[in-house]
Amino acid sequence: MTALNTQELSNTAFAFATLIYLHSPLFDAISAAALTKITAGLADNQALSNTLWAFAKLEVQDEPLRAAISAAAIARISQFVPQGLSNIAWAIARFSEMDTPLLEAISAESISKLRDLNSQDISNTLWAVAKLQLRDTPLLTALSAEAIRKIREFNPQSIANTAWALATLDIKDKPLMDALASEAIAKLSEFNVQALSNLAWSFSHLEIRHETLMDAIASAAIKIISSFDAQALSNTLWSFARLELCHQPLSSSIAASAITMSTELTTQEISNISWALAKLWIHHMPLLHALSSQSLATIEDLNRQELSMTAWAFATLGVPNQPLFAAISAQAIPRISAFGMLEMSNLSWAFARLAERDNTLMAAIASQALTACSEEAVIGSGGTHSASGPQPTGAYSLIWSAWKAVWPQLSWALFARPPAEASHETLVYGMMLMDREWGRDRATAVQLWQFAD
């Protein structure tokens, strides 16, 4: 290997990476030889970017080599062509390596060479920025404007990757997303499964309800539905449900395919599909039966969110399933201390909704809910406190569930513990007032009316 120059070494690594074939002894030898030559200043820019890209493509972690390439690249960053810059950025993100000095250098140089970037350079750089969760506003603004200017050059992968990057960064760049949508519609027949599902996910995650695009995605997806894997089926149905778009032909196609591969579904895919069916009010009993069977088979692997969401979905659809709910209860009880308020409210609501009386589960939820109340209130002023913390609907659901399950003491205990400087929800007042009126507790009812005022 020492006889090869850096260009030959990088070409060899690049070829194996392109074929996605890792030969560990060969890459060890390439690394040793390349490191010596890079340190001696004998590597050109293309060799640096291609070598780092190849090692990242095959996920070969080599810190000494990466550090040497980084130092050499920073020293002459202005000499890199746009493709070299985007390849290095992509490689850094692939390694999930936060190399701040190199990333800052790439950002500044990319902006200065903006007009020379092609569509792949733009999408790869955006992908890298999103993967590393960088909030580089000047770079993002510049790339967005250039992407719109060159949108006709974007191929399906570049369109999907750019949309995915914006969604991952939670950037609702309407002009760019509109441009991506228009270009995608014109090229949807060229999209593969991953690009289609990623595009749908991106628009739904950003809550951009582009019905023309989503309808076109549905039509394109149906044509290649046999090529969808479980993750693509789950993500696509979830995306339509998130936007509350029910495309019956697509839903039916996804359901039929999901049933055939139900034993391959992960716990997250089970939960997502169940949630989507409930959100879209789709009572596809064969699929629900398959989801139930797979949930039971993997019940020990469901996390707390998946347990509560699966129960919520079946309850929302009004589909009783005693074995499934018994298994969910058995898994939730020993783990209840890890449940957030929203998860507990979803779970308790689901059992109450289907009249699945489970005193042991309700007692566990009651104990944990009251414990949590000492730190943060169940009943807030109407805002969302955290991703798993108390929310208005969650608070009402928990109190309603306790009341429905004939646990009025829990309902009143929760009601009695509002946070400082916060008001009760109207729904909660109504529930408590109804309970006191039915119990002919006139004094408390009058007090509730006074609180409500």
C-alpha positions in Angstrom: 0.0 0.0 0.0 2.9 2.4 0.7 3.7 2.3 -3.1 0.2 3.8 -3.9 -0.2 7.6 -3.9 -3.2 9.2 -2.1 -5.3 9.4 -5.2 -4.9 5.7 -5.8 -5.6 4.9 -2.2 -8.8 7.1 -2.2 -9.9 5.6 -5.5 -9.6 2.1 -4.1 -11.5 3.0 -1.0 -14.1 4.9 -3.1 -14.7 1.9 -5.3 -15.3 -0.6 -2.5 -17.6 1.9 -0.7 -19.6 2.5 -3.9 -20.1 -1.3 -4.1 -20.9 -1.3 -0.3 -18.3 -4.0 0.3 -16.2 -3.7 3.4 -12.9 -5.6 3.4 -11.5 -4.8 6.8 -7.8 -5.7 6.3 -7.8 -3.7 3.1 -9.3 -0.6 4.8 -6.9 -1.0 7.7 -4.0 -0.9 5.2 -5.5 2.0 3.3 -5.9 4.0 6.5 -2.3 3.4 7.6 -0.9 4.4 4.3 -3.2 7.4 3.8 -2.6 8.7 7.3 1.2 8.8 6.7 0.8 10.6 3.4 -1.9 13.1 4.6 0.3 14.0 7.6 3.2 14.6 5.2 1.0 17.0 3.2 0.9 14.7 0.1 -2.9 14.4 -0.3 -4.9 16.6 -2.7 -8.4 17.8 -1.9 -10.2 15.2 -3.9 -8.3 12.4 -2.2 -9.2 13.9 1.2 -12.9 14.2 0.5 -13.2 10.8 -1.3 -11.3 8.9 1.4 -13.5 10.4 4.2 -16.6 9.7 2.2 -15.6 6.1 1.6 -14.9 5.4 5.3 -18.2 7.1 6.3 -20.2 5.2 3.6 -19.0 1.8 5.1 -19.2 3.2 8.6 -15.6 2.5 9.4 -14.7 4.6 12.4 -11.0 5.7 12.3 -10.5 8.7 14.5 -6.8 9.3 13.7 -7.5 9.3 9.9 -10.6 11.5 10.4 -8.7 14.0 12.5 -5.9 14.2 9.9 -8.3 14.7 7.0 -10.1 17.4 9.1 -6.9 19.3 9.8 -5.7 19.1 6.2 -9.1 20.2 4.9 -9.4 23.2 7.2 -6.0 24.4 6.1 -7.0 24.7 2.5 -10.8 24.8 2.6 -11.0 27.6 0.0 -9.5 25.3 -2.6 -12.3 22.7 -2.4 -14.9 22.4 -5.1 -18.5 22.3 -4.0 -18.8 18.5 -4.4 -15.8 18.0 -2.1 -17.4 20.3 0.5 -20.7 18.5 0.5 -19.0 15.1 0.5 -17.0 16.0 3.6 -20.1 17.5 5.3 -22.1 14.3 4.5 -19.3 12.1 5.9 -19.1 14.1 9.1 -22.8 13.7 9.6 -22.7 10.0 8.8 -20.3 9.6 11.6 -22.4 11.9 13.8 -19.2 13.7 14.5 -19.5 17.3 15.7 -16.3 18.7 14.2 -17.2 22.4 14.7 -14.1 24.0 13.2 -14.4 22.0 10.0 -18.2 22.5 9.8 -17.8 26.2 10.2 -15.2 26.3 7.5 -17.5 24.3 5.2 -20.4 26.5 5.9 -18.5 29.7 5.1 -17.0 28.3 1.9 -20.3 26.8 0.7 -22.0 30.2 1.0 -19.1 31.9 -0.9 -19.5 29.3 -3.7 -23.2 29.1 -3.6 -23.9 29.6 -7.3 -21.5 26.7 -8.1 -23.4 24.2 -5.9 -25.6 21.7 -7.9 -28.8 20.1 -6.6 -27.0 17.2 -5.1 -24.5 19.4 -3.3 -27.4 21.4 -1.9 -29.4 18.4 -0.7 -26.4 16.6 0.7 -25.3 19.7 2.7 -28.8 20.2 4.0 -29.0 16.5 5.0 -25.8 16.8 6.9 -26.9 20.0 8.7 -30.1 18.3 9.7 -28.5 15.1 10.8 -26.2 17.0 13.1 -29.0 19.3 14.2 -27.1 22.4 13.3 -28.9 25.8 13.5 -26.7 27.6 11.0 -29.1 30.2 9.9 -26.9 32.0 7.3 -26.1 28.7 5.6 -29.7 27.4 5.7 -31.1 30.7 4.3 -28.5 30.6 1.5 -29.1 27.0 0.6 -32.9 27.5 0.6 -32.8 30.4 -1.8 -30.4 28.5 -4.1 -32.5 25.3 -4.0 -35.6 27.3 -5.1 -33.5 28.8 -7.9 -32.3 25.4 -9.1 -35.4 23.3 -8.2 -35.8 22.0 -11.8 -32.4 20.2 -11.4 -33.5 18.3 -8.3 -34.0 14.5 -8.8 -36.3 12.5 -6.6 -33.7 11.7 -4.0 -32.6 15.3 -3.7 -36.2 16.4 -3.4 -36.9 13.9 -0.6 -33.6 14.5 1.2 -34.2 18.3 1.2 -37.7 18.0 2.5 -36.5 15.5 5.1 -33.8 17.9 6.2 -36.3 20.8 6.7 -38.7 18.5 8.6 -35.9 17.2 10.8 -34.9 20.7 11.7 -38.6 21.7 12.2 -38.1 24.5 9.6 -41.4 25.4 7.9 -39.9 27.0 4.9 -43.1 27.4 2.9 -41.6 28.8 -0.3 -39.1 25.9 -0.5 -41.6 23.2 0.5 -44.0 24.5 -2.2 -41.2 24.4 -4.8 -40.3 20.9 -3.7 -44.0 19.8 -3.9 -44.4 21.2 -7.4 -41.3 19.5 -8.6 -42.1 16.2 -6.9 -45.5 16.0 -8.5 -43.9 16.3 -11.9 -41.4 13.5 -11.1 -43.3 11.2 -8.8 -43.2 8.3 -11.3 -39.4 8.3 -10.7 -39.6 8.1 -6.9 -38.6 4.9 -5.1 -40.3 3.6 -2.0 -38.0 5.4 0.5 -38.2 8.7 -1.3 -42.0 8.6 -1.4 -42.4 7.7 2.3 -39.8 10.3 3.3 -41.5 13.0 1.3 -44.9 12.2 2.8 -43.4 12.1 6.3 -41.7 15.5 5.8 -44.9 17.3 4.8 -46.9 15.7 7.6 -44.2 16.4 10.2 -44.3 20.1 9.3 -48.1 19.9 9.2 -48.2 21.2 5.6 -51.4 19.9 4.2 -50.6 20.0 0.5 -53.5 17.9 -0.7 -52.5 17.8 -4.4 -49.1 16.4 -3.5 -50.4 13.9 -1.0 -53.0 12.7 -3.5 -50.3 12.2 -6.1 -48.1 10.4 -3.5 -51.0 8.1 -2.7 -51.5 7.2 -6.4 -47.8 6.7 -6.9 -47.5 4.6 -3.8 -50.4 2.3 -4.8 -48.6 1.4 -8.0 -45.5 0.1 -6.2 -47.1 -0.9 -2.9 -45.7 -4.5 -3.2 -42.2 -3.0 -2.9 -43.0 -1.2 0.4 -41.3 -2.7 3.5 -43.0 -2.5 6.9 -41.4 0.8 7.8 -42.5 2.5 4.6 -46.1 1.2 5.1 -46.2 2.5 8.6 -44.6 5.9 7.9 -46.8 6.5 4.9 -50.1 5.7 6.7 -48.9 7.7 9.7 -48.2 10.7 7.5 -51.7 10.7 6.0 -53.2 10.3 9.4 -51.2 13.2 10.8 -52.6 15.5 8.2 -56.1 13.9 8.6 -56.2 12.9 5.0 -58.1 9.6 4.4 -57.2 8.2 1.0 -59.3 5.1 0.9 -57.5 3.2 -1.9 -54.1 3.9 -0.4 -55.3 2.8 3.1 -56.7 -0.4 1.7 -53.5 -1.2 -0.2 -51.4 -0.5 2.9 -53.7 -2.6 5.1 -53.5 -5.6 2.7 -49.7 -5.4 2.5 -49.3 -4.8 6.3 -51.3 -8.0 7.0 -49.0 -10.1 4.9 -45.9 -8.9 6.8 -47.5 -8.3 10.2 -45.0 -10.7 11.9 -42.2 -8.4 10.7 -43.7 -5.2 12.2 -41.6 -3.6 14.9 -43.3 -2.3 18.1 -43.1 1.2 16.8 -44.7 0.3 13.5 -47.5 -1.5 15.3 -48.2 1.5 17.4 -48.0 3.9 14.5 -50.3 1.9 12.3 -52.8 1.5 15.1 -52.7 5.2 15.8 -53.2 6.0 12.1 -56.2 3.7 11.8 -57.8 5.3 14.9 -57.0 8.8 13.7 -58.5 8.2 10.3 -61.4 6.2 11.8 -60.6 3.1 9.7 -62.2 -0.1 11.1 -60.1 -2.6 9.1 -60.8 -5.6 11.3 -58.4 -8.1 9.6 -55.5 -5.6 10.1 -56.5 -4.8 13.6 -56.6 -8.5 14.4 -53.1 -8.9 12.9 -51.8 -5.9 14.9 -53.3 -7.3 18.1 -51.6 -10.7 17.5 -48.2 -9.1 16.8 -48.6 -6.8 19.8 -49.3 -9.9 22.0 -46.3 -11.7 20.5 -44.0 -8.7 21.2 -45.7 -7.2 24.3 -42.6 -7.3 26.5 -40.8 -5.1 23.9 -43.4 -2.3 23.8 -42.3 0.9 25.5 -44.6 3.0 27.6 -45.7 5.2 24.8 -46.4 2.2 22.5 -48.4 0.5 25.2 -50.6 3.5 25.9 -51.0 4.4 22.2 -52.0 0.9 21.2 -54.6 0.8 23.9 -55.8 4.3 22.9 -56.1 3.3 19.3 -58.2 0.2 19.9 -60.4 2.1 22.4 -60.9 5.0 20.0 -62.1 2.6 17.4 -64.3 0.9 20.0 -62.6 -2.5 19.4 -62.6 -4.5 22.6 -59.8 -7.1 22.9 -59.6 -8.5 26.4 -56.4 -10.5 25.9 -54.5 -7.5 24.5 -55.7 -5.2 27.2 -54.8 -7.7 29.9 -51.3 -8.0 28.4 -50.9 -4.2 28.2 -52.0 -3.9 31.8 -49.6 -6.6 33.0 -46.7 -4.8 31.2 -47.7 -1.3 32.4 -48.2 -1.9 36.1 -44.6 -2.8 37.0 -43.3 0.1 34.8 -45.9 2.7 35.8 -43.4 4.9 37.6 -41.8 5.6 34.2 -45.1 6.7 32.6 -45.7 10.4 31.9 -49.0 12.0 32.7 -50.1 11.9 29.1 -49.3 8.2 28.8 -51.2 7.5 32.0 -54.2 9.5 30.9 -54.3 7.7 27.5 -54.0 4.3 29.1 -56.7 5.0 31.8 -59.0 6.6 29.2 -58.7 3.5 26.9 -59.6 1.1 29.7 -62.5 3.3 30.8 -63.7 3.8 27.3 -64.1 0.1 26.7 -65.3 -0.6 30.2 -62.2 -2.8 30.8 -62.3 -2.6 34.6 -58.8 -3.3 36.0 -58.5 -2.2 39.6 -54.9 -3.1 39.9 -53.9 -1.0 36.9 -56.1 1.9 38.1 -54.6 1.8 41.6 -51.1 1.9 40.1 -52.1 4.9 37.9 -53.7 6.6 40.8 -50.7 6.3 43.0 -48.3 7.5 40.3 -50.6 10.3 39.2 -50.9 11.6 42.7 -47.1 11.4 43.2 -46.5 13.3 40.0 -49.0 16.0 41.2 -46.6 16.9 44.0 -44.1 18.0 41.3 -46.3 19.3 38.5 -50.0 19.8 38.2 -52.3 17.6 36.2 -54.6 20.5 35.4 -52.8 23.4 33.7 -53.8 26.7 32.4 -54.3 25.4 28.9 -50.8 25.1 27.6 -48.6 22.0 26.9 -46.0 21.6 29.6 -43.8 19.0 28.0 -43.7 16.2 25.5 -44.9 13.6 28.1 -46.1 16.0 30.8 -49.6 17.3 31.6 -51.7 18.6 28.8 -55.3 19.8 29.0 -56.9 16.9 27.1 -54.7 14.5 29.1 -55.8 16.0 32.4 -59.5 15.8 31.5 -59.0 12.2 30.3 -57.4 11.1 33.5 -60.0 12.6 35.7 -62.8 11.4 33.5 -61.3 7.9 33.5 -61.1 7.8 37.2 -64.7 8.9 37.5 -65.9 6.4 34.8 -64.1 3.6 36.6 -65.8 4.5 39.8 -62.7 6.0 41.4 -64.2 9.4 42.5 -61.6 9.7 45.2 -58.9 9.9 42.6 -60.8 12.4 40.5 -61.2 14.7 43.5 -57.6 14.2 44.6 -56.4 15.3 41.2 -58.8 18.2 41.1 -57.7 19.4 44.4 -54.1 19.9 43.4 -53.8 22.6 40.8 -50.6 24.5 40.4 -50.1 28.0 41.7 -51.4 30.7 39.5 -53.2 28.3 37.2 -56.9 27.9 36.4 -58.9 24.7 36.1 -60.1 23.6 32.7 -63.8 24.1 31.8 -64.1 20.4 31.0 -62.8 19.4 34.4 -65.2 21.8 36.1 -68.1 20.3 34.2 -67.1 16.7 35.2 -66.8 17.6 38.8 -70.0 19.6 38.9 -71.9 16.7 37.3 -70.5 14.4 39.9 -71.6 16.6 42.8 -75.0 17.3 41.3 -75.6 13.6 40.9 -74.4 13.1 44.4 -76.7 15.8 45.6 -73.8 17.6 47.2 -75.2 21.1 46.9 -72.5 22.9 48.9 -69.7 21.6 46.7 -71.6 22.2 43.5 -72.1 25.9 44.5 -68.4 26.2 45.3 -67.6 24.8 41.9 -69.8 27.3 40.2 -68.0 30.0 42.1 -64.6 28.7 41.0 -65.8 28.5 37.4 -66.7 32.2 37.5 
